[in-house]
Amino acid sequence: MVAVPGHTVHYPEEVIDDPVIFAQKFREYLLQNRSLFEGRSDLYLGGWVNDGNLWLEPSRNILDEQEAVQLARETEQIAVYNVATGQHISTGGTGAGG
């Protein structure tokens, strides 16, 4: 999975503990980024918890690992996520693209 830069948001991790607030934030995110997702069957909305925050961002599932790492480097992503192995692959990026 390679993040699509410019669409990353984060909320306090506690949002996960309240299903109503989580659903509200999730819905708001999708509505604010509706045009990005419309007509794009190759985009997925991913989330992870890090440093006390819940992060949400759209990502593309690129099956070729080399291609995924190259795209991530071009967009300054820190890592890609390998769905098959459950591992993060460092790209050496700065994270500025997210």
TORLO-423358 format. One record per residue: residue in three letters; x, y, z of N, C-alpha, C, CB in turn; residue number from 1. Coordinates in Angstrom, 3 decimals, always signed. Each point is the difference from the previous one (the first is absolute). Glycine has a CB too. Example, Ala and Ser with C-alpha at 12.3 -4.5 7.8 and 13.67 -1.06 7.14 Angstrom:
# residues 2
<pt "ALA"; <+13.190; -5.690; +7.800>; <-0.890; +1.190; +0.000>; <+0.900; +1.200; +0.000>; <-1.892; -1.173; +1.246>; 1>
<pt "SER"; <+1.542; +2.223; -1.966>; <+0.820; +1.190; +0.060>; <-0.770; +1.090; +0.730>; <+1.184; -0.628; -2.145>; 2>
# end
This chain:
# residues 98
<pt "MET"; <+0.855; -1.171; +0.000>; <-0.855; +1.171; +0.000>; <+0.902; +1.235; +0.000>; <-1.875; -1.238; +1.231>; 1>
<pt "VAL"; <+1.543; +2.178; -2.098>; <+0.748; +1.252; -0.099>; <-0.989; +1.146; +0.214>; <+1.727; -1.017; -1.606>; 2>
<pt "ALA"; <-1.418; +1.880; +2.548>; <-0.883; +1.123; +0.306>; <-0.070; +0.984; -1.155>; <+0.538; -0.272; +2.415>; 3>
<pt "VAL"; <-1.707; +0.882; -2.562>; <-0.197; +1.079; -0.953>; <+0.281; +1.291; +0.758>; <-1.738; -1.306; -1.385>; 4>
<pt "PRO"; <+2.787; +2.023; +1.020>; <+0.383; +1.185; +0.779>; <-1.041; +1.115; -0.030>; <+2.349; -0.579; -0.479>; 5>
<pt "GLY"; <-2.356; +1.345; +1.549>; <-0.845; +1.181; +0.078>; <-1.380; -0.219; +0.580>; <+1.238; +0.785; -1.905>; 6>
<pt "HIS"; <-1.521; -1.995; +2.379>; <-1.343; -0.283; +0.497>; <+0.018; -0.684; +1.365>; <-0.763; -0.182; -2.359>; 7>
<pt "THR"; <+1.872; +0.281; +3.061>; <+0.140; -0.644; +1.302>; <-0.555; +0.900; +1.090>; <+2.026; -1.244; -0.805>; 8>
<pt "VAL"; <-2.791; +0.648; +1.718>; <-0.504; +0.719; +1.168>; <+0.287; -0.839; +1.235>; <-1.818; +1.142; -1.364>; 9>
<pt "HIS"; <+1.794; -0.488; +2.518>; <+0.141; -0.759; +1.236>; <-0.918; +0.566; +1.066>; <+2.374; -0.554; -0.581>; 10>
<pt "TYR"; <-2.779; -0.352; +1.456>; <-0.878; +0.313; +1.121>; <+0.614; -0.620; +1.246>; <-2.077; +0.095; -1.488>; 11>
<pt "PRO"; <+1.713; +0.383; +2.666>; <+0.487; -0.649; +1.224>; <-0.412; -1.471; +0.009>; <-0.134; +2.194; +1.254>; 12>
<pt "GLU"; <+1.019; -3.034; -0.787>; <-0.233; -1.450; +0.020>; <-1.304; -0.372; +0.702>; <+2.465; -0.330; -0.019>; 13>
<pt "GLU"; <-2.893; +1.119; +0.980>; <-1.208; -0.293; +0.771>; <-1.256; -0.054; -0.868>; <+1.076; +1.094; +1.952>; 14>
<pt "VAL"; <-1.016; -0.524; -3.142>; <-1.142; -0.028; -0.923>; <-0.439; -1.445; -0.251>; <+0.801; +2.141; -1.092>; 15>
<pt "ILE"; <+0.151; -3.056; +1.091>; <-0.298; -1.417; -0.266>; <-0.903; -0.585; +1.078>; <+2.202; -0.231; -1.167>; 16>
<pt "ASP"; <-2.089; +0.727; +2.385>; <-0.753; -0.552; +1.123>; <-1.475; +0.395; +0.013>; <+2.107; +0.038; +1.266>; 17>
<pt "ASP"; <-2.476; +0.938; -2.071>; <-1.388; +0.454; -0.053>; <-0.546; -0.254; -1.403>; <+0.432; +1.766; +1.782>; 18>
<pt "PRO"; <-1.248; -2.819; -1.942>; <-0.483; -0.350; -1.338>; <-0.764; +1.118; -0.706>; <-0.112; -2.319; +0.797>; 19>
<pt "VAL"; <-0.597; +3.139; -0.046>; <-0.766; +1.088; -0.608>; <+0.938; +1.071; -0.543>; <-1.915; -0.457; +1.565>; 20>
<pt "ILE"; <+2.879; +0.865; -0.771>; <+0.956; +1.022; -0.451>; <+0.865; -0.540; -1.135>; <+0.028; +1.006; +2.308>; 21>
<pt "PHE"; <+0.401; -2.271; -2.174>; <+0.807; -0.591; -1.070>; <-0.769; -0.006; -1.324>; <+1.191; -1.429; +1.700>; 22>
<pt "ALA"; <-2.439; +1.003; -1.660>; <-0.822; -0.034; -1.211>; <-0.173; +1.408; -0.573>; <-1.204; -2.036; +0.873>; 23>
<pt "GLN"; <+1.043; +3.022; +0.000>; <-0.153; +1.382; -0.436>; <+1.269; +0.488; -0.702>; <-1.600; +0.418; +1.899>; 24>
<pt "LYS"; <+2.763; -0.662; -1.300>; <+1.273; +0.436; -0.594>; <+0.266; -0.720; -1.321>; <+0.898; +0.468; +2.300>; 25>
<pt "PHE"; <-1.200; -1.766; -2.341>; <+0.190; -0.795; -1.202>; <-0.878; +0.540; -1.135>; <+0.558; -2.024; +1.412>; 26>
<pt "ARG"; <-1.823; +2.291; -1.074>; <-0.939; +0.534; -0.988>; <+0.435; +1.380; -0.492>; <-1.846; -1.303; +1.088>; 27>
<pt "GLU"; <+2.249; +2.164; -0.162>; <+0.473; +1.336; -0.375>; <+1.181; -0.092; -0.958>; <-0.784; +0.895; +2.208>; 28>
<pt "TYR"; <+1.705; -1.804; -1.901>; <+1.175; -0.161; -0.857>; <-0.425; -0.402; -1.415>; <+1.392; -0.653; +2.010>; 29>
<pt "LEU"; <-2.274; -0.345; -2.099>; <-0.443; -0.462; -1.317>; <-0.743; +1.090; -0.767>; <-0.148; -2.313; +0.914>; 30>
<pt "LEU"; <-0.686; +3.070; -0.225>; <-0.725; +1.076; -0.673>; <+0.941; +1.111; -0.472>; <-2.000; -0.532; +1.404>; 31>
<pt "GLN"; <+2.993; +0.873; -0.592>; <+0.958; +1.041; -0.378>; <+0.888; -0.437; -1.162>; <-0.023; +0.811; +2.357>; 32>
<pt "ASN"; <+0.212; -2.110; -2.522>; <+0.876; -0.522; -1.046>; <-0.778; -0.789; -1.055>; <+1.856; -0.095; +1.671>; 33>
<pt "ARG"; <-3.139; +0.354; -1.740>; <-0.884; -0.742; -0.904>; <+0.508; +0.011; -1.437>; <-1.911; +0.569; +1.487>; 34>
<pt "SER"; <+2.327; +0.577; -1.974>; <+0.439; +0.102; -1.399>; <+1.233; -0.855; -0.269>; <-0.938; +2.313; -0.090>; 35>
<pt "LEU"; <+1.748; -2.520; +1.086>; <+1.189; -0.842; -0.160>; <-0.397; -1.463; -0.223>; <+1.313; +1.584; +1.460>; 36>
<pt "PHE"; <-2.329; -2.046; -0.735>; <-0.394; -1.402; -0.045>; <-0.970; -0.333; -1.141>; <+0.348; -0.047; +2.448>; 37>
<pt "GLU"; <-1.095; +1.037; -2.930>; <-1.003; -0.257; -1.040>; <+0.648; -0.556; -1.260>; <-1.419; +1.840; +0.928>; 38>
<pt "GLY"; <+0.901; -2.967; -1.373>; <+0.493; -0.610; -1.232>; <+1.374; -0.635; +0.112>; <-1.341; +1.649; -1.179>; 39>
<pt "ARG"; <+1.843; -1.812; +2.393>; <+1.346; -0.562; +0.209>; <-0.113; -1.310; +0.766>; <+1.028; +2.312; +0.003>; 40>
<pt "SER"; <-1.069; -3.404; -0.704>; <-0.069; -1.300; +0.669>; <+1.357; -0.458; +0.510>; <-1.923; -0.584; -1.451>; 41>
<pt "ASP"; <+2.981; +1.358; +1.157>; <+1.343; -0.379; +0.430>; <+0.418; +0.657; +1.319>; <+0.576; -0.300; -2.396>; 42>
<pt "LEU"; <-1.465; +1.083; +3.016>; <+0.329; +0.674; +1.255>; <-0.671; -0.678; +1.186>; <+0.260; +2.146; -1.248>; 43>
<pt "TYR"; <+0.466; -2.204; +2.333>; <-0.499; -0.561; +1.253>; <+0.246; +1.025; +1.092>; <+0.443; -2.397; -0.752>; 44>
<pt "LEU"; <-1.307; +2.441; +1.735>; <+0.215; +0.892; +1.136>; <+0.640; -0.815; +1.107>; <-1.979; +1.476; -0.627>; 45>
<pt "GLY"; <+3.178; -1.095; +0.999>; <+0.728; -0.722; +1.031>; <+0.146; +0.824; +1.253>; <+1.211; -1.237; -1.757>; 46>
<pt "GLY"; <-0.998; +0.564; +2.861>; <+0.205; +0.681; +1.266>; <+0.969; -0.765; +0.866>; <-2.285; +0.954; -0.140>; 47>
<pt "TRP"; <+2.965; -0.228; +0.984>; <+0.903; -0.619; +0.957>; <+0.137; +0.914; +1.208>; <+1.246; -1.202; -1.848>; 48>
<pt "VAL"; <-0.804; +0.621; +2.942>; <+0.213; +0.753; +1.232>; <+1.496; +0.121; +0.225>; <-2.194; -0.805; +0.993>; 49>
<pt "ASN"; <+2.636; +2.036; -0.732>; <+1.415; +0.260; +0.261>; <+0.116; +1.290; +0.805>; <+0.699; -1.193; -2.138>; 50>
<pt "ASP"; <+0.158; +1.171; +3.130>; <+0.282; +1.199; +0.809>; <-1.255; +0.648; +0.579>; <+1.995; +0.369; -1.415>; 51>
<pt "GLY"; <-2.961; -1.202; +1.840>; <-1.204; +0.522; +0.629>; <-1.028; +0.559; -0.958>; <+1.397; +0.483; +1.913>; 52>
<pt "ASN"; <-1.208; -0.741; -3.207>; <-0.929; +0.505; -1.008>; <-0.524; -1.126; -0.876>; <+1.199; +2.188; +0.013>; 53>
<pt "LEU"; <-2.422; -2.007; -0.495>; <-0.552; -0.834; -1.052>; <+0.223; +0.757; -1.300>; <-1.753; -1.087; +1.540>; 54>
<pt "TRP"; <+2.445; +0.461; -2.469>; <+0.297; +0.611; -1.296>; <-0.879; -0.651; -1.064>; <+2.393; +0.502; +0.702>; 55>
<pt "LEU"; <-2.978; +0.295; -1.583>; <-0.779; -0.494; -1.135>; <+0.598; +0.560; -1.275>; <-2.101; -0.169; +1.400>; 56>
<pt "GLU"; <+2.179; -0.700; -2.422>; <+0.471; +0.478; -1.300>; <-0.388; -0.999; -1.088>; <+1.926; +1.218; +1.103>; 57>
<pt "PRO"; <-2.146; -0.696; -2.299>; <-0.263; -0.894; -1.113>; <+1.299; -0.630; -0.470>; <-1.988; +1.378; -0.682>; 58>
<pt "SER"; <+1.888; -2.599; +0.232>; <+1.176; -0.714; -0.489>; <-0.366; -0.808; -1.230>; <+0.951; -0.107; +2.323>; 59>
<pt "ARG"; <+0.065; -0.155; -3.127>; <-0.150; -0.863; -1.169>; <+0.656; -1.332; +0.287>; <-0.045; +1.985; -1.553>; 60>
<pt "ASN"; <-0.594; -3.066; +1.123>; <+0.570; -1.333; +0.150>; <+0.759; -0.337; -1.275>; <-1.866; -0.727; +1.572>; 61>
<pt "ILE"; <+3.169; +0.826; -1.507>; <+0.856; -0.286; -1.154>; <+0.640; -1.358; +0.237>; <+0.453; +2.479; -0.449>; 62>
<pt "LEU"; <-0.732; -3.422; -0.431>; <+0.399; -1.380; +0.214>; <+1.506; -0.231; -0.148>; <-2.241; -0.651; -0.807>; 63>
<pt "ASP"; <+2.897; +1.421; -0.017>; <+1.442; -0.153; -0.199>; <+0.744; +0.816; +1.064>; <-0.327; -0.362; -2.505>; 64>
<pt "GLU"; <+1.056; -0.334; +3.375>; <+0.667; +0.673; +1.121>; <+0.994; +1.059; -0.466>; <-0.278; -2.079; +1.333>; 65>
<pt "GLN"; <+1.046; +1.780; -2.369>; <+0.976; +0.965; -0.500>; <-0.697; +1.265; -0.506>; <+1.543; -1.891; -0.616>; 66>
<pt "GLU"; <-2.630; +1.714; -0.112>; <-0.768; +1.137; -0.503>; <-0.587; +0.818; +1.155>; <-0.538; -1.304; -2.087>; 67>
<pt "ALA"; <+0.047; +0.612; +3.116>; <-0.572; +0.690; +1.166>; <+1.057; +0.832; +0.716>; <-1.675; -1.848; +0.261>; 68>
<pt "VAL"; <+2.842; +1.267; -0.047>; <+1.080; +0.720; +0.682>; <+0.441; +1.202; -0.830>; <+0.760; -2.141; +1.095>; 69>
<pt "GLN"; <-0.652; +1.966; -2.410>; <+0.402; +1.115; -0.867>; <-1.010; +1.143; +0.068>; <+1.163; -1.623; -1.523>; 70>
<pt "LEU"; <-2.458; +1.296; +1.435>; <-1.034; +1.038; +0.087>; <+0.049; +0.693; +1.361>; <-1.451; -1.300; -1.599>; 71>
<pt "ALA"; <+1.645; +0.533; +2.649>; <+0.080; +0.583; +1.341>; <+1.194; +0.952; +0.108>; <-1.086; -2.063; +0.958>; 72>
<pt "ARG"; <+2.202; +1.698; -1.531>; <+1.174; +0.889; +0.016>; <-0.279; +1.286; -0.767>; <+1.506; -1.998; +0.166>; 73>
<pt "GLU"; <-2.161; +1.856; -1.312>; <-0.311; +1.176; -0.825>; <-0.928; +0.965; +0.708>; <+0.305; -1.394; -2.021>; 74>
<pt "THR"; <-1.148; +0.889; +2.916>; <-0.941; +0.852; +0.725>; <+0.427; +0.223; +1.450>; <-1.818; -0.835; -1.487>; 75>
<pt "GLU"; <+3.080; +0.524; +1.779>; <+0.630; +0.247; +1.304>; <-0.707; -0.696; +1.156>; <+0.751; +2.174; -0.885>; 76>
<pt "GLN"; <-1.248; -3.385; +0.649>; <-0.623; -0.782; +1.060>; <+1.082; -0.716; +0.807>; <-2.096; -0.301; -1.394>; 77>
<pt "ILE"; <+1.880; +0.156; +2.674>; <+0.968; -0.649; +0.884>; <+0.063; -1.501; -0.271>; <-0.423; +1.760; +1.742>; 78>
<pt "ALA"; <-0.724; -2.349; -2.035>; <-0.051; -1.451; -0.173>; <-1.215; -0.395; -0.817>; <+1.192; -0.314; +2.177>; 79>
<pt "VAL"; <-1.164; -0.925; -2.639>; <-1.179; -0.624; -0.588>; <-0.382; -1.150; +0.920>; <+0.647; +0.656; -2.401>; 80>
<pt "TYR"; <-1.893; -1.064; +2.316>; <-0.471; -1.113; +0.820>; <-0.262; -1.189; -0.912>; <-1.024; +1.575; +1.714>; 81>
<pt "ASN"; <+1.680; -2.690; -1.434>; <-0.191; -1.215; -0.773>; <-1.153; -0.781; +0.617>; <+2.458; -0.076; -0.660>; 82>
<pt "VAL"; <-3.587; +0.057; -0.014>; <-1.201; -0.659; +0.518>; <+0.227; -1.500; +0.156>; <-1.423; +1.758; -1.084>; 83>
<pt "ALA"; <+2.147; -2.356; +0.150>; <+0.215; -1.447; +0.019>; <+0.807; -0.455; +1.209>; <-0.107; +0.022; -2.476>; 84>
<pt "THR"; <+1.115; +0.769; +2.866>; <+0.872; -0.404; +1.111>; <-0.305; +0.725; +1.293>; <+1.738; -0.493; -1.656>; 85>
<pt "GLY"; <-2.518; +1.588; +1.585>; <-0.289; +0.779; +1.199>; <+1.177; +0.823; +0.477>; <-1.620; -1.730; +0.620>; 86>
<pt "GLN"; <+2.551; +2.020; -1.522>; <+1.199; +0.746; +0.384>; <+0.057; +1.355; -0.695>; <+1.198; -2.162; +0.366>; 87>
<pt "HIS"; <-0.548; +3.100; +0.324>; <+0.286; +1.306; -0.595>; <+1.369; -0.083; -0.673>; <-1.407; +1.232; +1.755>; 88>
<pt "ILE"; <+1.517; -0.622; -2.920>; <+1.260; +0.028; -0.736>; <+0.452; +1.438; -0.053>; <-0.597; -2.044; -1.386>; 89>
<pt "SER"; <+1.723; +2.338; +2.002>; <+0.528; +1.359; +0.033>; <+0.441; +0.427; -1.389>; <+0.730; -0.321; +2.377>; 90>
<pt "THR"; <-1.018; +1.581; -2.703>; <+0.406; +0.548; -1.305>; <+1.105; +1.037; +0.139>; <-2.304; -0.414; -0.847>; 91>
<pt "GLY"; <+2.586; +0.808; +2.075>; <+0.983; +1.053; +0.215>; <-0.579; +1.384; -0.203>; <+1.748; -1.578; -0.714>; 92>
<pt "GLY"; <-3.081; +1.676; +0.506>; <-0.647; +1.298; -0.218>; <-0.155; +0.779; +1.294>; <-1.205; -0.970; -1.940>; 93>
<pt "THR"; <+0.813; +2.206; +1.800>; <-0.129; +0.905; +1.141>; <-1.406; +0.054; +0.570>; <+1.829; +1.323; -0.967>; 94>
<pt "GLY"; <-2.771; -1.813; +0.201>; <-1.397; +0.070; +0.457>; <-0.676; +1.293; -0.379>; <+0.608; -1.464; +1.869>; 95>
<pt "ALA"; <+0.080; +2.323; -2.597>; <-0.566; +1.294; -0.366>; <-1.153; -0.124; -0.982>; <+2.222; +1.003; +0.395>; 96>
<pt "GLY"; <-2.297; -2.123; -1.099>; <-1.045; -0.151; -1.010>; <-1.357; -0.335; +0.565>; <+1.744; -0.712; -1.529>; 97>
<pt "GLY"; <-1.832; +0.287; +2.799>; <-1.267; -0.454; +0.557>; <-0.856; +1.034; +0.541>; <+1.077; -1.973; +0.472>; 98>
# end
